[in-house]
Every structure is written in C-alpha cells, then in structure tokens.
Amino acid sequence: MNGTFVSRRRALTALITGAVTGIASKAIAGRYASYWNCSNGQMYGLIAKGNSRSLYLPAPTPILFFSGRKQGNSYVGTVFLGTQQIPVSGPISNNQTRVTLYANDGRSWVLNYSHK
C-alpha cells in the first residue's frame, strides 16, 4: 500500500470512530433525567429506570460515577473512582433534592439537585 492510501484510510477511520462516539455520547446525554452537583466539585447526569440509578460525568465519553438503585428513601450501590469500586449507601432528603452517599471507610459524597 502506498503512503497516501494509508493516510486516507487512517483519517477515514478516525472520522468514523469520532462520529460514532459523538452519537453515543449524545444518546446518553439526552437520557439524563436531571443534573446533580457533587461535593467533589463535579456535576453528574442522572439516568433513572424504575429503581435503577446511574450518575455519569457528562463528557465526550461519559464516565460512570455511581451505579445502584433507589431503595425506599435511600440509594444503595457502587461509586467508581478510577479503578476503585466503592460500596456506598445513604439517604435521600425528604424533598428529594439531596442524596448523601457513605462508604464504609468514612468517605462521603453529597449530591444536590441542580436542574433538568
């Protein structure tokens, strides 16, 4: 293969990969039920299906922060920090605008409703 063909092929592959990633990101972003400010300084988008709850850092490739479920007036699940998977649970405020997630090692994350 000549150099021009290889360069064009690489450019086309990058273009297709970027387009697919962008479409997937927009599909996830469009599913956020609401946005939540976290005590760690980040804003997360909430995806809720039944009692299932997932919080993502909206980015070109969304990053999962929390996965779990709503159980009564609390959340139970896992916080993902890099390669760490941290079991957490915690209460939902009476007005449904604050969730506090507690880990067994003493760490906690407070999520405050921001907007839809």
Sequence and secondary structure as in RCSB ss.txt:
>XXXX:A:sequence
MNGTFVSRRRALTALITGAVTGIASKAIAGRYASYWNCSNGQMYGLIAKGNSRSLYLPAPTPILFFSGRKQGNSY
VGTVFLGTQQIPVSGPISNNQTRVTLYANDGRSWVLNYSHK
>XXXX:A:secstr
  HHHHHHHHHHHHHHHHHHHHHHHHHHHTT  EEEEETTS EEEEEEETTEEEEEE SSS EEEEEEEEETTEE
EEEEEETTEEEEEEEEB TTS EEEEEETTS EEEEEEEE 
